[in-house]
Amino acid sequence: MNRYFLNIAAFFILLITPLLAWAQIPTGTPRTDDPFVINTTADIIIYLVLPLLVIVLFIFWWFFYKKPKEKEKENKGS
């Protein structure tokens, strides 16, 4: 595909996404603009520990599993 087309498509997707997110709030649903407060241990685990764990495991997988296999494929091809 043309790089110009992909740039235009990405621009429109980024332009439309906030409108769709705003449209997802149903009428009559209580909504506050207060900041998110983490009070319980479960909140800490769900919103902080698990996302960080996923990021760390992905980085570990990328550097120690995927990259060596890619290097092996390059070495076999030469």
PyMOL Python script that loads the backbone (N, CA, C, O; Angstrom):
from pymol import cmd

cmd.read_pdbstr("""\
ATOM      1  N   MET A   1       0.833  -1.188   0.000  1.00  0.00           N
ATOM      2  CA  MET A   1       0.000   0.000   0.000  1.00  0.00           C
ATOM      3  C   MET A   1       0.872   1.244   0.000  1.00  0.00           C
ATOM      4  O   MET A   1       2.045   1.219   0.374  1.00  0.00           O
ATOM      5  N   ASN A   2       0.279   2.286  -0.416  1.00  0.00           N
ATOM      6  CA  ASN A   2       0.976   3.557  -0.483  1.00  0.00           C
ATOM      7  C   ASN A   2       1.167   4.126   0.924  1.00  0.00           C
ATOM      8  O   ASN A   2       0.238   4.117   1.732  1.00  0.00           O
ATOM      9  N   ARG A   3       2.362   4.617   1.212  1.00  0.00           N
ATOM     10  CA  ARG A   3       2.659   5.181   2.532  1.00  0.00           C
ATOM     11  C   ARG A   3       1.790   6.417   2.801  1.00  0.00           C
ATOM     12  O   ARG A   3       1.378   6.647   3.938  1.00  0.00           O
ATOM     13  N   TYR A   4       1.515   7.196   1.779  1.00  0.00           N
ATOM     14  CA  TYR A   4       0.666   8.371   1.920  1.00  0.00           C
ATOM     15  C   TYR A   4      -0.735   7.966   2.384  1.00  0.00           C
ATOM     16  O   TYR A   4      -1.314   8.600   3.266  1.00  0.00           O
ATOM     17  N   PHE A   5      -1.268   6.910   1.781  1.00  0.00           N
ATOM     18  CA  PHE A   5      -2.600   6.427   2.161  1.00  0.00           C
ATOM     19  C   PHE A   5      -2.619   5.983   3.618  1.00  0.00           C
ATOM     20  O   PHE A   5      -3.576   6.271   4.338  1.00  0.00           O
ATOM     21  N   LEU A   6      -1.574   5.285   4.062  1.00  0.00           N
ATOM     22  CA  LEU A   6      -1.519   4.830   5.446  1.00  0.00           C
ATOM     23  C   LEU A   6      -1.443   6.009   6.416  1.00  0.00           C
ATOM     24  O   LEU A   6      -2.056   5.973   7.483  1.00  0.00           O
ATOM     25  N   ASN A   7      -0.707   7.037   6.056  1.00  0.00           N
ATOM     26  CA  ASN A   7      -0.631   8.229   6.916  1.00  0.00           C
ATOM     27  C   ASN A   7      -1.979   8.922   7.018  1.00  0.00           C
ATOM     28  O   ASN A   7      -2.371   9.349   8.104  1.00  0.00           O
ATOM     29  N   ILE A   8      -2.685   9.039   5.924  1.00  0.00           N
ATOM     30  CA  ILE A   8      -4.013   9.667   5.932  1.00  0.00           C
ATOM     31  C   ILE A   8      -4.987   8.816   6.754  1.00  0.00           C
ATOM     32  O   ILE A   8      -5.773   9.353   7.535  1.00  0.00           O
ATOM     33  N   ALA A   9      -4.937   7.505   6.582  1.00  0.00           N
ATOM     34  CA  ALA A   9      -5.827   6.616   7.340  1.00  0.00           C
ATOM     35  C   ALA A   9      -5.536   6.724   8.837  1.00  0.00           C
ATOM     36  O   ALA A   9      -6.465   6.787   9.642  1.00  0.00           O
ATOM     37  N   ALA A  10      -4.274   6.745   9.213  1.00  0.00           N
ATOM     38  CA  ALA A  10      -3.911   6.872  10.629  1.00  0.00           C
ATOM     39  C   ALA A  10      -4.396   8.209  11.183  1.00  0.00           C
ATOM     40  O   ALA A  10      -4.873   8.270  12.316  1.00  0.00           O
ATOM     41  N   PHE A  11      -4.281   9.267  10.409  1.00  0.00           N
ATOM     42  CA  PHE A  11      -4.743  10.575  10.852  1.00  0.00           C
ATOM     43  C   PHE A  11      -6.244  10.553  11.139  1.00  0.00           C
ATOM     44  O   PHE A  11      -6.679  11.052  12.177  1.00  0.00           O
ATOM     45  N   PHE A  12      -7.037   9.985  10.236  1.00  0.00           N
ATOM     46  CA  PHE A  12      -8.482   9.953  10.439  1.00  0.00           C
ATOM     47  C   PHE A  12      -8.872   9.031  11.591  1.00  0.00           C
ATOM     48  O   PHE A  12      -9.831   9.312  12.309  1.00  0.00           O
ATOM     49  N   ILE A  13      -8.144   7.944  11.771  1.00  0.00           N
ATOM     50  CA  ILE A  13      -8.437   7.065  12.909  1.00  0.00           C
ATOM     51  C   ILE A  13      -8.171   7.805  14.215  1.00  0.00           C
ATOM     52  O   ILE A  13      -8.971   7.726  15.148  1.00  0.00           O
ATOM     53  N   LEU A  14      -7.055   8.520  14.287  1.00  0.00           N
ATOM     54  CA  LEU A  14      -6.747   9.297  15.489  1.00  0.00           C
ATOM     55  C   LEU A  14      -7.724  10.444  15.686  1.00  0.00           C
ATOM     56  O   LEU A  14      -7.970  10.859  16.818  1.00  0.00           O
ATOM     57  N   LEU A  15      -8.274  10.952  14.620  1.00  0.00           N
ATOM     58  CA  LEU A  15      -9.242  12.036  14.704  1.00  0.00           C
ATOM     59  C   LEU A  15     -10.594  11.523  15.209  1.00  0.00           C
ATOM     60  O   LEU A  15     -11.260  12.204  15.989  1.00  0.00           O
ATOM     61  N   ILE A  16     -10.996  10.348  14.777  1.00  0.00           N
ATOM     62  CA  ILE A  16     -12.321   9.816  15.095  1.00  0.00           C
ATOM     63  C   ILE A  16     -12.357   9.097  16.444  1.00  0.00           C
ATOM     64  O   ILE A  16     -13.404   9.086  17.091  1.00  0.00           O
ATOM     65  N   THR A  17     -11.264   8.504  16.885  1.00  0.00           N
ATOM     66  CA  THR A  17     -11.245   7.700  18.111  1.00  0.00           C
ATOM     67  C   THR A  17     -11.754   8.453  19.336  1.00  0.00           C
ATOM     68  O   THR A  17     -12.573   7.893  20.066  1.00  0.00           O
ATOM     69  N   PRO A  18     -11.323   9.688  19.611  1.00  0.00           N
ATOM     70  CA  PRO A  18     -11.867  10.381  20.788  1.00  0.00           C
ATOM     71  C   PRO A  18     -13.374  10.600  20.694  1.00  0.00           C
ATOM     72  O   PRO A  18     -14.065  10.566  21.713  1.00  0.00           O
ATOM     73  N   LEU A  19     -13.884  10.822  19.508  1.00  0.00           N
ATOM     74  CA  LEU A  19     -15.328  11.005  19.357  1.00  0.00           C
ATOM     75  C   LEU A  19     -16.070   9.721  19.707  1.00  0.00           C
ATOM     76  O   LEU A  19     -17.127   9.763  20.337  1.00  0.00           O
ATOM     77  N   LEU A  20     -15.517   8.579  19.300  1.00  0.00           N
ATOM     78  CA  LEU A  20     -16.159   7.309  19.618  1.00  0.00           C
ATOM     79  C   LEU A  20     -16.097   7.024  21.104  1.00  0.00           C
ATOM     80  O   LEU A  20     -17.059   6.520  21.682  1.00  0.00           O
ATOM     81  N   ALA A  21     -14.972   7.343  21.728  1.00  0.00           N
ATOM     82  CA  ALA A  21     -14.840   7.119  23.166  1.00  0.00           C
ATOM     83  C   ALA A  21     -15.818   8.003  23.926  1.00  0.00           C
ATOM     84  O   ALA A  21     -16.403   7.558  24.914  1.00  0.00           O
ATOM     85  N   TRP A  22     -16.008   9.237  23.493  1.00  0.00           N
ATOM     86  CA  TRP A  22     -16.946  10.131  24.140  1.00  0.00           C
ATOM     87  C   TRP A  22     -18.368   9.616  23.956  1.00  0.00           C
ATOM     88  O   TRP A  22     -19.193   9.759  24.858  1.00  0.00           O
ATOM     89  N   ALA A  23     -18.661   9.036  22.838  1.00  0.00           N
ATOM     90  CA  ALA A  23     -20.003   8.555  22.545  1.00  0.00           C
ATOM     91  C   ALA A  23     -20.351   7.284  23.325  1.00  0.00           C
ATOM     92  O   ALA A  23     -21.513   6.877  23.334  1.00  0.00           O
ATOM     93  N   GLN A  24     -19.388   6.656  23.970  1.00  0.00           N
ATOM     94  CA  GLN A  24     -19.637   5.406  24.675  1.00  0.00           C
ATOM     95  C   GLN A  24     -20.286   5.598  26.042  1.00  0.00           C
ATOM     96  O   GLN A  24     -20.715   4.616  26.648  1.00  0.00           O
ATOM     97  N   ILE A  25     -20.372   6.813  26.542  1.00  0.00           N
ATOM     98  CA  ILE A  25     -20.953   7.047  27.854  1.00  0.00           C
ATOM     99  C   ILE A  25     -22.474   7.041  27.725  1.00  0.00           C
ATOM    100  O   ILE A  25     -23.043   7.934  27.098  1.00  0.00           O
ATOM    101  N   PRO A  26     -23.144   6.033  28.320  1.00  0.00           N
ATOM    102  CA  PRO A  26     -24.598   5.950  28.188  1.00  0.00           C
ATOM    103  C   PRO A  26     -25.311   7.045  28.985  1.00  0.00           C
ATOM    104  O   PRO A  26     -24.811   7.513  30.008  1.00  0.00           O
ATOM    105  N   THR A  27     -26.465   7.435  28.504  1.00  0.00           N
ATOM    106  CA  THR A  27     -27.277   8.436  29.179  1.00  0.00           C
ATOM    107  C   THR A  27     -27.807   7.859  30.482  1.00  0.00           C
ATOM    108  O   THR A  27     -28.254   6.713  30.520  1.00  0.00           O
ATOM    109  N   GLY A  28     -27.760   8.646  31.547  1.00  0.00           N
ATOM    110  CA  GLY A  28     -28.284   8.216  32.833  1.00  0.00           C
ATOM    111  C   GLY A  28     -27.271   7.487  33.696  1.00  0.00           C
ATOM    112  O   GLY A  28     -27.582   7.134  34.834  1.00  0.00           O
ATOM    113  N   THR A  29     -26.092   7.257  33.198  1.00  0.00           N
ATOM    114  CA  THR A  29     -25.063   6.589  33.977  1.00  0.00           C
ATOM    115  C   THR A  29     -24.358   7.624  34.847  1.00  0.00           C
ATOM    116  O   THR A  29     -23.947   8.673  34.352  1.00  0.00           O
ATOM    117  N   PRO A  30     -24.214   7.336  36.148  1.00  0.00           N
ATOM    118  CA  PRO A  30     -23.519   8.302  36.987  1.00  0.00           C
ATOM    119  C   PRO A  30     -22.067   8.443  36.549  1.00  0.00           C
ATOM    120  O   PRO A  30     -21.377   7.453  36.304  1.00  0.00           O
ATOM    121  N   ARG A  31     -21.621   9.676  36.455  1.00  0.00           N
ATOM    122  CA  ARG A  31     -20.258   9.934  36.002  1.00  0.00           C
ATOM    123  C   ARG A  31     -19.663  11.046  36.846  1.00  0.00           C
ATOM    124  O   ARG A  31     -20.287  12.086  37.062  1.00  0.00           O
ATOM    125  N   THR A  32     -18.452  10.811  37.318  1.00  0.00           N
ATOM    126  CA  THR A  32     -17.770  11.843  38.095  1.00  0.00           C
ATOM    127  C   THR A  32     -16.456  12.175  37.399  1.00  0.00           C
ATOM    128  O   THR A  32     -15.900  11.360  36.664  1.00  0.00           O
ATOM    129  N   ASP A  33     -15.985  13.354  37.640  1.00  0.00           N
ATOM    130  CA  ASP A  33     -14.697  13.763  37.104  1.00  0.00           C
ATOM    131  C   ASP A  33     -13.612  13.698  38.172  1.00  0.00           C
ATOM    132  O   ASP A  33     -12.527  14.256  38.008  1.00  0.00           O
ATOM    133  N   ASP A  34     -13.923  13.001  39.279  1.00  0.00           N
ATOM    134  CA  ASP A  34     -12.941  12.848  40.350  1.00  0.00           C
ATOM    135  C   ASP A  34     -11.808  11.948  39.882  1.00  0.00           C
ATOM    136  O   ASP A  34     -12.020  11.065  39.050  1.00  0.00           O
ATOM    137  N   PRO A  35     -10.603  12.164  40.410  1.00  0.00           N
ATOM    138  CA  PRO A  35      -9.487  11.290  40.035  1.00  0.00           C
ATOM    139  C   PRO A  35      -9.699   9.877  40.565  1.00  0.00           C
ATOM    140  O   PRO A  35     -10.417   9.661  41.541  1.00  0.00           O
ATOM    141  N   PHE A  36      -9.072   8.944  39.914  1.00  0.00           N
ATOM    142  CA  PHE A  36      -9.180   7.536  40.304  1.00  0.00           C
ATOM    143  C   PHE A  36      -8.397   7.316  41.590  1.00  0.00           C
ATOM    144  O   PHE A  36      -7.220   7.667  41.667  1.00  0.00           O
ATOM    145  N   VAL A  37      -9.039   6.738  42.599  1.00  0.00           N
ATOM    146  CA  VAL A  37      -8.398   6.510  43.887  1.00  0.00           C
ATOM    147  C   VAL A  37      -8.186   5.011  44.069  1.00  0.00           C
ATOM    148  O   VAL A  37      -9.112   4.217  43.905  1.00  0.00           O
ATOM    149  N   ILE A  38      -6.973   4.640  44.405  1.00  0.00           N
ATOM    150  CA  ILE A  38      -6.646   3.235  44.658  1.00  0.00           C
ATOM    151  C   ILE A  38      -6.588   3.045  46.164  1.00  0.00           C
ATOM    152  O   ILE A  38      -5.647   3.490  46.822  1.00  0.00           O
ATOM    153  N   ASN A  39      -7.616   2.369  46.712  1.00  0.00           N
ATOM    154  CA  ASN A  39      -7.702   2.190  48.162  1.00  0.00           C
ATOM    155  C   ASN A  39      -7.366   0.781  48.612  1.00  0.00           C
ATOM    156  O   ASN A  39      -6.753   0.601  49.664  1.00  0.00           O
ATOM    157  N   THR A  40      -7.749  -0.208  47.848  1.00  0.00           N
ATOM    158  CA  THR A  40      -7.607  -1.585  48.313  1.00  0.00           C
ATOM    159  C   THR A  40      -6.426  -2.279  47.657  1.00  0.00           C
ATOM    160  O   THR A  40      -5.894  -1.820  46.645  1.00  0.00           O
ATOM    161  N   THR A  41      -6.031  -3.385  48.250  1.00  0.00           N
ATOM    162  CA  THR A  41      -4.942  -4.188  47.707  1.00  0.00           C
ATOM    163  C   THR A  41      -5.316  -4.731  46.330  1.00  0.00           C
ATOM    164  O   THR A  41      -4.472  -4.813  45.439  1.00  0.00           O
ATOM    165  N   ALA A  42      -6.579  -5.100  46.162  1.00  0.00           N
ATOM    166  CA  ALA A  42      -7.029  -5.626  44.872  1.00  0.00           C
ATOM    167  C   ALA A  42      -6.879  -4.569  43.781  1.00  0.00           C
ATOM    168  O   ALA A  42      -6.478  -4.893  42.663  1.00  0.00           O
ATOM    169  N   ASP A  43      -7.195  -3.317  44.086  1.00  0.00           N
ATOM    170  CA  ASP A  43      -7.021  -2.241  43.101  1.00  0.00           C
ATOM    171  C   ASP A  43      -5.559  -2.080  42.718  1.00  0.00           C
ATOM    172  O   ASP A  43      -5.244  -1.882  41.544  1.00  0.00           O
ATOM    173  N   ILE A  44      -4.670  -2.163  43.689  1.00  0.00           N
ATOM    174  CA  ILE A  44      -3.241  -2.028  43.417  1.00  0.00           C
ATOM    175  C   ILE A  44      -2.772  -3.158  42.509  1.00  0.00           C
ATOM    176  O   ILE A  44      -2.021  -2.933  41.560  1.00  0.00           O
ATOM    177  N   ILE A  45      -3.220  -4.372  42.808  1.00  0.00           N
ATOM    178  CA  ILE A  45      -2.795  -5.528  42.007  1.00  0.00           C
ATOM    179  C   ILE A  45      -3.354  -5.432  40.584  1.00  0.00           C
ATOM    180  O   ILE A  45      -2.628  -5.643  39.613  1.00  0.00           O
ATOM    181  N   ILE A  46      -4.634  -5.116  40.465  1.00  0.00           N
ATOM    182  CA  ILE A  46      -5.283  -5.108  39.149  1.00  0.00           C
ATOM    183  C   ILE A  46      -4.789  -3.964  38.276  1.00  0.00           C
ATOM    184  O   ILE A  46      -4.529  -4.166  37.090  1.00  0.00           O
ATOM    185  N   TYR A  47      -4.657  -2.782  38.832  1.00  0.00           N
ATOM    186  CA  TYR A  47      -4.367  -1.605  38.014  1.00  0.00           C
ATOM    187  C   TYR A  47      -2.885  -1.236  37.935  1.00  0.00           C
ATOM    188  O   TYR A  47      -2.498  -0.466  37.055  1.00  0.00           O
ATOM    189  N   LEU A  48      -2.054  -1.757  38.820  1.00  0.00           N
ATOM    190  CA  LEU A  48      -0.635  -1.421  38.785  1.00  0.00           C
ATOM    191  C   LEU A  48       0.253  -2.633  38.544  1.00  0.00           C
ATOM    192  O   LEU A  48       1.065  -2.642  37.619  1.00  0.00           O
ATOM    193  N   VAL A  49       0.099  -3.655  39.377  1.00  0.00           N
ATOM    194  CA  VAL A  49       1.010  -4.798  39.329  1.00  0.00           C
ATOM    195  C   VAL A  49       0.820  -5.621  38.061  1.00  0.00           C
ATOM    196  O   VAL A  49       1.801  -5.930  37.384  1.00  0.00           O
ATOM    197  N   LEU A  50      -0.401  -5.981  37.724  1.00  0.00           N
ATOM    198  CA  LEU A  50      -0.634  -6.820  36.545  1.00  0.00           C
ATOM    199  C   LEU A  50      -0.204  -6.147  35.234  1.00  0.00           C
ATOM    200  O   LEU A  50       0.442  -6.806  34.420  1.00  0.00           O
ATOM    201  N   PRO A  51      -0.528  -4.876  34.988  1.00  0.00           N
ATOM    202  CA  PRO A  51      -0.023  -4.261  33.747  1.00  0.00           C
ATOM    203  C   PRO A  51       1.505  -4.193  33.702  1.00  0.00           C
ATOM    204  O   PRO A  51       2.103  -4.438  32.654  1.00  0.00           O
ATOM    205  N   LEU A  52       2.136  -3.865  34.819  1.00  0.00           N
ATOM    206  CA  LEU A  52       3.601  -3.838  34.843  1.00  0.00           C
ATOM    207  C   LEU A  52       4.179  -5.227  34.622  1.00  0.00           C
ATOM    208  O   LEU A  52       5.198  -5.378  33.947  1.00  0.00           O
ATOM    209  N   LEU A  53       3.538  -6.239  35.186  1.00  0.00           N
ATOM    210  CA  LEU A  53       3.990  -7.612  34.992  1.00  0.00           C
ATOM    211  C   LEU A  53       3.886  -8.024  33.522  1.00  0.00           C
ATOM    212  O   LEU A  53       4.783  -8.684  32.997  1.00  0.00           O
ATOM    213  N   VAL A  54       2.810  -7.641  32.866  1.00  0.00           N
ATOM    214  CA  VAL A  54       2.649  -7.957  31.445  1.00  0.00           C
ATOM    215  C   VAL A  54       3.739  -7.271  30.625  1.00  0.00           C
ATOM    216  O   VAL A  54       4.302  -7.879  29.714  1.00  0.00           O
ATOM    217  N   ILE A  55       4.036  -6.023  30.938  1.00  0.00           N
ATOM    218  CA  ILE A  55       5.083  -5.299  30.208  1.00  0.00           C
ATOM    219  C   ILE A  55       6.440  -5.949  30.426  1.00  0.00           C
ATOM    220  O   ILE A  55       7.197  -6.127  29.472  1.00  0.00           O
ATOM    221  N   VAL A  56       6.761  -6.305  31.663  1.00  0.00           N
ATOM    222  CA  VAL A  56       8.054  -6.939  31.968  1.00  0.00           C
ATOM    223  C   VAL A  56       8.154  -8.299  31.285  1.00  0.00           C
ATOM    224  O   VAL A  56       9.201  -8.629  30.728  1.00  0.00           O
ATOM    225  N   LEU A  57       7.091  -9.088  31.317  1.00  0.00           N
ATOM    226  CA  LEU A  57       7.124 -10.400  30.659  1.00  0.00           C
ATOM    227  C   LEU A  57       7.262 -10.260  29.143  1.00  0.00           C
ATOM    228  O   LEU A  57       7.947 -11.065  28.512  1.00  0.00           O
ATOM    229  N   PHE A  58       6.628  -9.261  28.558  1.00  0.00           N
ATOM    230  CA  PHE A  58       6.776  -9.032  27.120  1.00  0.00           C
ATOM    231  C   PHE A  58       8.212  -8.676  26.774  1.00  0.00           C
ATOM    232  O   PHE A  58       8.771  -9.195  25.807  1.00  0.00           O
ATOM    233  N   ILE A  59       8.807  -7.793  27.561  1.00  0.00           N
ATOM    234  CA  ILE A  59      10.203  -7.412  27.308  1.00  0.00           C
ATOM    235  C   ILE A  59      11.107  -8.627  27.461  1.00  0.00           C
ATOM    236  O   ILE A  59      12.006  -8.840  26.647  1.00  0.00           O
ATOM    237  N   PHE A  60      10.876  -9.421  28.494  1.00  0.00           N
ATOM    238  CA  PHE A  60      11.655 -10.643  28.693  1.00  0.00           C
ATOM    239  C   PHE A  60      11.492 -11.575  27.495  1.00  0.00           C
ATOM    240  O   PHE A  60      12.482 -12.103  26.989  1.00  0.00           O
ATOM    241  N   TRP A  61      10.278 -11.782  27.040  1.00  0.00           N
ATOM    242  CA  TRP A  61      10.017 -12.653  25.891  1.00  0.00           C
ATOM    243  C   TRP A  61      10.700 -12.114  24.640  1.00  0.00           C
ATOM    244  O   TRP A  61      11.266 -12.880  23.860  1.00  0.00           O
ATOM    245  N   TRP A  62      10.649 -10.806  24.449  1.00  0.00           N
ATOM    246  CA  TRP A  62      11.214 -10.207  23.250  1.00  0.00           C
ATOM    247  C   TRP A  62      12.733 -10.389  23.204  1.00  0.00           C
ATOM    248  O   TRP A  62      13.273 -10.778  22.168  1.00  0.00           O
ATOM    249  N   PHE A  63      13.421 -10.115  24.302  1.00  0.00           N
ATOM    250  CA  PHE A  63      14.883 -10.146  24.292  1.00  0.00           C
ATOM    251  C   PHE A  63      15.462 -11.541  24.417  1.00  0.00           C
ATOM    252  O   PHE A  63      16.538 -11.809  23.883  1.00  0.00           O
ATOM    253  N   PHE A  64      14.772 -12.437  25.111  1.00  0.00           N
ATOM    254  CA  PHE A  64      15.372 -13.742  25.374  1.00  0.00           C
ATOM    255  C   PHE A  64      14.768 -14.880  24.566  1.00  0.00           C
ATOM    256  O   PHE A  64      15.311 -15.985  24.566  1.00  0.00           O
ATOM    257  N   TYR A  65      13.664 -14.640  23.883  1.00  0.00           N
ATOM    258  CA  TYR A  65      13.060 -15.719  23.100  1.00  0.00           C
ATOM    259  C   TYR A  65      12.969 -15.362  21.626  1.00  0.00           C
ATOM    260  O   TYR A  65      13.427 -16.125  20.775  1.00  0.00           O
ATOM    261  N   LYS A  66      12.393 -14.230  21.317  1.00  0.00           N
ATOM    262  CA  LYS A  66      12.142 -13.884  19.925  1.00  0.00           C
ATOM    263  C   LYS A  66      13.408 -13.422  19.206  1.00  0.00           C
ATOM    264  O   LYS A  66      13.672 -13.875  18.093  1.00  0.00           O
ATOM    265  N   LYS A  67      14.185 -12.546  19.802  1.00  0.00           N
ATOM    266  CA  LYS A  67      15.379 -12.030  19.133  1.00  0.00           C
ATOM    267  C   LYS A  67      16.393 -13.133  18.832  1.00  0.00           C
ATOM    268  O   LYS A  67      16.933 -13.157  17.726  1.00  0.00           O
ATOM    269  N   PRO A  68      16.680 -14.051  19.766  1.00  0.00           N
ATOM    270  CA  PRO A  68      17.628 -15.121  19.405  1.00  0.00           C
ATOM    271  C   PRO A  68      17.133 -15.983  18.246  1.00  0.00           C
ATOM    272  O   PRO A  68      17.934 -16.409  17.415  1.00  0.00           O
ATOM    273  N   LYS A  69      15.832 -16.245  18.177  1.00  0.00           N
ATOM    274  CA  LYS A  69      15.305 -17.040  17.066  1.00  0.00           C
ATOM    275  C   LYS A  69      15.447 -16.298  15.746  1.00  0.00           C
ATOM    276  O   LYS A  69      15.747 -16.913  14.723  1.00  0.00           O
ATOM    277  N   GLU A  70      15.234 -14.982  15.752  1.00  0.00           N
ATOM    278  CA  GLU A  70      15.401 -14.192  14.536  1.00  0.00           C
ATOM    279  C   GLU A  70      16.865 -14.208  14.087  1.00  0.00           C
ATOM    280  O   GLU A  70      17.150 -14.276  12.892  1.00  0.00           O
ATOM    281  N   LYS A  71      17.789 -14.144  15.048  1.00  0.00           N
ATOM    282  CA  LYS A  71      19.209 -14.178  14.717  1.00  0.00           C
ATOM    283  C   LYS A  71      19.584 -15.543  14.143  1.00  0.00           C
ATOM    284  O   LYS A  71      20.391 -15.623  13.217  1.00  0.00           O
ATOM    285  N   GLU A  72      19.006 -16.618  14.686  1.00  0.00           N
ATOM    286  CA  GLU A  72      19.275 -17.963  14.162  1.00  0.00           C
ATOM    287  C   GLU A  72      18.795 -18.094  12.717  1.00  0.00           C
ATOM    288  O   GLU A  72      19.477 -18.692  11.885  1.00  0.00           O
ATOM    289  N   LYS A  73      17.628 -17.537  12.422  1.00  0.00           N
ATOM    290  CA  LYS A  73      17.094 -17.584  11.061  1.00  0.00           C
ATOM    291  C   LYS A  73      18.000 -16.810  10.111  1.00  0.00           C
ATOM    292  O   LYS A  73      18.248 -17.249   8.988  1.00  0.00           O
ATOM    293  N   GLU A  74      18.496 -15.655  10.562  1.00  0.00           N
ATOM    294  CA  GLU A  74      19.404 -14.870   9.711  1.00  0.00           C
ATOM    295  C   GLU A  74      20.697 -15.620   9.469  1.00  0.00           C
ATOM    296  O   GLU A  74      21.221 -15.603   8.356  1.00  0.00           O
ATOM    297  N   ASN A  75      21.223 -16.281  10.495  1.00  0.00           N
ATOM    298  CA  ASN A  75      22.474 -17.035  10.349  1.00  0.00           C
ATOM    299  C   ASN A  75      22.303 -18.241   9.426  1.00  0.00           C
ATOM    300  O   ASN A  75      23.219 -18.574   8.673  1.00  0.00           O
ATOM    301  N   LYS A  76      21.154 -18.893   9.473  1.00  0.00           N
ATOM    302  CA  LYS A  76      20.907 -20.054   8.601  1.00  0.00           C
ATOM    303  C   LYS A  76      20.759 -19.600   7.149  1.00  0.00           C
ATOM    304  O   LYS A  76      21.140 -20.329   6.233  1.00  0.00           O
ATOM    305  N   GLY A  77      20.218 -18.422   6.936  1.00  0.00           N
ATOM    306  CA  GLY A  77      20.009 -17.926   5.579  1.00  0.00           C
ATOM    307  C   GLY A  77      21.303 -17.497   4.898  1.00  0.00           C
ATOM    308  O   GLY A  77      21.375 -17.463   3.669  1.00  0.00           O
ATOM    309  N   SER A  78      22.332 -17.167   5.693  1.00  0.00           N
ATOM    310  CA  SER A  78      23.576 -16.695   5.073  1.00  0.00           C
ATOM    311  C   SER A  78      24.497 -17.807   4.671  1.00  0.00           C
ATOM    312  O   SER A  78      25.577 -17.553   4.138  1.00  0.00           O
TER     313      SER A  78
END
""", "prot")
cmd.dss("prot")
cmd.show_as("cartoon", "prot")
cmd.util.cbc("prot")
cmd.orient("prot")
